[in-house]
């Protein structure tokens, strides 16, 4: 019995020694790995291993079978690895190697992340488990996160609620912890995680951030009217140094909570037909309505151009909450006064419902042709060859007083008057001469 106890203690000690020789030498137990890859792209991450034990480790391998590589739509992530270029490696005492994990992601693979334990084995025995996070996401740093930048999505807070159709106004803080000034660019997007669709996006111009300082990037991202509140919405962001993304880049993300309000109607589109109209004419305002709320709505739509002598018109619609009755297109005619002045006018469409208002604007061009008094006949020669330039000749009938018009030089009527006066003078002179002789 005593010998059996000594044997058990010896085997346990040997087991612990073997584990220690490999586990502490390969990778610290608290170490973690992470990789971000965009759909349709490939990515990789590398880490070092070292045998700090007192015996050679043979047939070192990496087991990635714990990673989920197939999504709900059968899209796939292809994973592989190598250790110094091979799938296996022997490590002598004190010897090191580089392990690289590769991921090739289908273009339609679902966005999201998973953290699983991957296992390093040696001598045919599992020795060390390492936490590995694989994230499929947009806005990935091209060479992984690296450099001296720090990023924080300060606003919105996690779980902050927004309504469908509302605009998110994020604040992304970027801190430069390097030793020199950097020109920083921030990109951000809203994504529907359930279908992988991008909802809206933003890219800043480059901003100089001095070493040791930070800067708040503020912008707008609109939640689409058609967003399904049962889906998960995520905001992704990355910040990087202009022209140096491979060495200076950092990522962040924030979940956005979207709720459906009780009463909310959106004007999804508003157009004017025609967009240019003559004084005294009319224009149709075409307004597309969408019910985003959980209640049925009775909607009154008004068109108004206040600078056109307060011209107003209205129409009505009823909107349900099902997909077959939650939208309607309303057309209303706006008549333009005949005494309106030419110019650009703002036409405002307003949807009024349950004590709420939603507005949209379009520009209308109003023109008023001037009346002409001249009687004219116009003949036009039409060119039938590409080398002949069409010409137009206009003949205008003149009135009696047009002969005294001096715009084109001395008129004929003046010369006739001069001749008459000259003849009269000669006759008067002859009469005087004959009277003196008699």
PEVEN-V87111 format. One record per residue. N is the residue number from 1. RES is the residue in one small letter. OMEGA is omega in whole degrees, -180 to 180 (none if undefined). NEAR is the number of other ideal C-beta (glycine too) atoms within 12 Angstrom. D_CENTER is the distance of its C-alpha to the mean C-alpha in whole Angstrom. Layout:
N,RES,OMEGA,NEAR,D_CENTER
N,RES,OMEGA,NEAR,D_CENTER
//
This chain:
1,x,180,7,77
2,x,178,8,77
3,x,-180,9,76
4,x,179,10,73
5,x,179,11,72
6,x,180,12,72
7,x,179,13,70
8,x,179,14,67
9,x,-180,14,67
10,x,180,14,67
11,x,178,14,64
12,x,179,14,62
13,x,179,14,62
14,x,180,15,62
15,x,-180,17,59
16,x,179,17,57
17,x,-180,17,58
18,x,180,24,56
19,x,-179,26,53
20,x,-178,21,53
21,x,-179,28,54
22,x,-170,37,51
23,x,-178,32,48
24,x,-179,23,49
25,x,-176,33,49
26,x,-177,39,46
27,x,178,32,43
28,x,-175,18,43
29,x,-178,19,43
30,x,-176,12,40
31,x,178,22,38
32,x,177,20,35
33,x,175,35,32
34,x,178,28,28
35,x,175,41,26
36,x,-179,36,22
37,x,176,37,21
38,x,175,31,18
39,x,-179,34,19
40,x,-178,20,20
41,x,177,24,21
42,x,178,24,24
43,x,179,32,25
44,x,175,27,29
45,x,-177,34,30
46,x,175,22,34
47,x,-177,30,37
48,x,170,23,40
49,x,-179,37,43
50,x,176,28,47
51,x,179,33,50
52,x,179,23,52
53,x,-177,27,55
54,x,175,16,58
55,x,-180,22,58
56,x,176,20,56
57,x,-177,38,53
58,x,174,19,53
59,x,178,21,51
60,x,-179,40,48
61,x,176,32,45
62,x,180,42,41
63,x,-179,27,41
64,x,-172,31,37
65,x,-180,17,38
66,x,-177,20,37
67,x,175,32,33
68,x,-175,22,32
69,x,180,24,30
70,x,178,17,30
71,x,-174,24,27
72,x,179,15,28
73,x,178,15,27
74,x,169,12,29
75,x,-168,23,27
76,x,167,22,28
77,x,177,36,28
78,x,-179,20,31
79,x,174,32,32
80,x,179,21,35
81,x,167,36,37
82,x,176,22,39
83,x,-174,31,42
84,x,176,20,42
85,x,180,13,42
86,x,-180,18,44
87,x,176,19,43
88,x,-178,23,46
89,x,170,31,48
90,x,-179,20,51
91,x,174,34,51
92,x,-180,19,54
93,x,180,17,55
94,x,-177,16,53
95,x,-180,24,51
96,x,176,22,47
97,x,179,32,44
98,x,176,24,40
99,x,179,38,39
100,x,177,27,35
101,x,-180,34,33
102,x,177,24,31
103,x,177,37,28
104,x,-169,24,27
105,x,174,36,24
106,x,-175,24,24
107,x,-179,21,20
108,x,-178,19,20
109,x,-177,34,22
110,x,175,33,21
111,x,179,39,19
112,x,-180,31,21
113,x,176,27,24
114,x,177,27,28
115,x,-178,19,31
116,x,177,24,34
117,x,174,23,37
118,x,-169,35,38
119,x,171,27,42
120,x,180,42,44
121,x,175,30,47
122,x,-178,34,50
123,x,177,23,54
124,x,-177,15,52
125,x,175,21,51
126,x,-174,24,48
127,x,-174,34,48
128,x,174,35,45
129,x,-179,24,42
130,x,177,33,39
131,x,-177,23,36
132,x,178,34,33
133,x,177,25,29
134,x,-178,34,27
135,x,172,37,23
136,x,-173,41,21
137,x,172,36,17
138,x,176,36,14
139,x,178,40,14
140,x,173,39,17
141,x,-169,38,19
142,x,179,25,21
143,x,-177,20,24
144,x,-179,30,24
145,x,-176,30,24
146,x,172,21,26
147,x,-171,30,28
148,x,-177,27,28
149,x,174,38,25
150,x,-178,27,25
151,x,176,40,21
152,x,173,25,21
153,x,-176,36,19
154,x,-179,23,21
155,x,9,23,19
156,x,174,30,19
157,x,177,18,22
158,x,179,16,23
159,x,177,13,23
160,x,-172,22,22
161,x,175,20,22
162,x,177,33,19
163,x,174,29,19
164,x,-179,35,17
165,x,-178,29,15
166,x,179,31,15
167,x,175,21,13
168,x,-180,40,13
169,x,-176,24,14
170,x,168,38,14
171,x,-180,27,17
172,x,-180,42,17
173,x,178,27,20
174,x,-178,44,21
175,x,179,27,25
176,x,180,30,27
177,x,180,20,30
178,x,-178,24,31
179,x,179,11,34
180,x,179,18,32
181,x,180,20,29
182,x,173,36,25
183,x,-169,25,22
184,x,174,41,19
185,x,177,34,16
186,x,172,42,14
187,x,-180,36,11
188,x,180,40,10
189,x,169,36,8
190,x,-179,39,10
191,x,170,37,12
192,x,-175,30,14
193,x,-177,35,17
194,x,178,22,20
195,x,177,23,18
196,x,-177,30,16
197,x,175,24,12
198,x,-178,28,9
199,x,178,37,8
200,x,-176,28,5
201,x,-178,25,4
202,x,172,29,6
203,x,-177,21,8
204,x,165,26,12
205,x,-178,14,14
206,x,-177,23,17
207,x,179,27,20
208,x,176,18,23
209,x,-177,34,25
210,x,179,19,29
211,x,-179,18,31
212,x,-178,16,31
213,x,178,21,29
214,x,-179,24,25
215,x,177,30,22
216,x,174,24,20
217,x,-179,34,16
218,x,-176,22,15
219,x,-178,28,11
220,x,173,17,10
221,x,-176,36,8
222,x,172,28,9
223,x,-174,36,11
224,x,179,30,11
225,x,-175,31,15
226,x,-177,23,16
227,x,180,36,16
228,x,-176,22,19
229,x,176,28,21
230,x,179,14,23
231,x,178,27,20
232,x,-179,25,19
233,x,-178,41,16
234,x,173,39,15
235,x,177,46,13
236,x,178,42,13
237,x,170,44,14
238,x,177,41,15
239,x,-179,44,17
240,x,177,39,19
241,x,-180,32,21
242,x,179,23,20
243,x,-179,15,22
244,x,-175,24,24
245,x,-177,30,21
246,x,-177,15,24
247,x,-179,21,26
248,x,-177,34,24
249,x,-179,35,21
250,x,-176,38,21
251,x,174,40,19
252,x,178,36,19
253,x,-180,34,17
254,x,177,32,18
255,x,-179,27,19
256,x,179,41,18
257,x,-178,25,20
258,x,180,36,19
259,x,176,24,22
260,x,179,27,23
261,x,177,25,25
262,x,-177,20,28
263,x,176,26,27
264,x,177,34,24
265,x,180,45,23
266,x,169,39,20
267,x,-175,39,20
268,x,174,27,17
269,x,179,19,18
270,x,179,34,20
271,x,176,25,22
272,x,179,34,25
273,x,-4,21,28
274,x,178,20,29
275,x,176,20,27
276,x,-172,21,30
277,x,-179,34,33
278,x,175,21,37
279,x,-178,27,39
280,x,-180,17,40
281,x,-179,24,38
282,x,-179,26,35
283,x,178,34,32
284,x,172,27,30
285,x,-176,41,27
286,x,-173,29,25
287,x,177,43,24
288,x,-177,28,22
289,x,177,40,23
290,x,178,34,22
291,x,-180,41,24
292,x,-175,37,22
293,x,-180,30,25
294,x,179,21,28
295,x,170,22,30
296,x,-176,20,31
297,x,168,35,31
298,x,-171,22,33
299,x,171,39,30
300,x,-179,29,31
301,x,177,39,29
302,x,171,32,30
303,x,-176,41,29
304,x,171,28,31
305,x,-170,33,31
306,x,-179,17,33
307,x,175,20,34
308,x,178,33,35
309,x,175,19,38
310,x,-180,13,37
311,x,-179,31,36
312,x,173,23,35
313,x,-176,29,34
314,x,176,23,33
315,x,-177,27,33
316,x,179,21,33
317,x,174,30,31
318,x,-177,22,32
319,x,175,38,29
320,x,-179,22,30
321,x,177,23,28
322,x,-177,11,29
323,x,-179,12,26
324,x,-180,10,29
325,x,-177,16,29
326,x,179,30,26
327,x,178,28,25
328,x,177,28,26
329,x,-178,22,26
330,x,178,34,28
331,x,179,26,30
332,x,-175,31,32
333,x,178,22,33
334,x,-178,39,33
335,x,-176,24,37
336,x,179,34,37
337,x,180,22,40
338,x,-180,18,42
339,x,180,13,43
340,x,177,29,39
341,x,177,16,38
342,x,176,19,36
343,x,178,19,32
344,x,-179,21,29
345,x,176,32,29
346,x,176,23,26
347,x,-176,39,26
348,x,172,31,25
349,x,-179,42,25
350,x,174,31,26
351,x,-177,40,26
352,x,-176,26,29
353,x,174,32,30
354,x,180,22,32
355,x,180,11,32
356,x,179,24,28
357,x,173,21,26
358,x,-176,34,23
359,x,174,22,22
360,x,-175,29,20
361,x,172,23,21
362,x,178,30,22
363,x,179,21,24
364,x,177,38,27
365,x,178,24,29
366,x,178,36,33
367,x,-177,21,36
368,x,180,20,39
369,x,178,12,42
370,x,179,9,45
371,x,178,7,48
372,x,-177,9,51
373,x,-178,8,55
374,x,176,14,56
375,x,-176,12,57
376,x,174,14,56
377,x,-175,12,56
378,x,173,14,54
379,x,-177,12,54
380,x,175,11,51
381,x,-177,13,52
382,x,180,11,49
383,x,177,12,49
384,x,179,9,49
385,x,-180,9,49
386,x,-177,7,46
387,x,-178,7,48
388,x,-180,10,49
389,x,180,11,47
390,x,179,14,48
391,x,-179,12,50
392,x,179,14,51
393,x,-178,12,54
394,x,177,13,55
395,x,-177,12,58
396,x,177,15,59
397,x,-177,11,62
398,x,174,18,64
399,x,-176,12,66
400,x,-177,9,69
401,x,179,10,68
402,x,180,16,66
403,x,178,17,69
404,x,179,18,69
405,x,-177,17,65
406,x,-176,13,65
407,x,-180,9,62
408,x,-177,11,63
409,x,-179,9,66
410,x,-177,15,69
411,x,-180,18,70
412,x,-177,17,73
413,x,179,18,74
414,x,180,16,75
415,x,178,15,77
416,x,180,15,79
417,x,178,16,80
418,x,180,15,81
419,x,-180,14,83
420,x,-180,14,85
421,x,179,14,85
422,x,179,14,87
423,x,-180,14,89
424,x,180,14,90
425,x,180,14,91
426,x,180,14,93
427,x,-179,14,95
428,x,-180,14,96
429,x,178,14,97
430,x,179,14,99
431,x,180,14,101
432,x,-178,13,102
433,x,180,12,103
434,x,180,11,106
435,x,179,10,107
436,x,-180,9,108
437,x,178,8,110
438,x,none,7,112
//
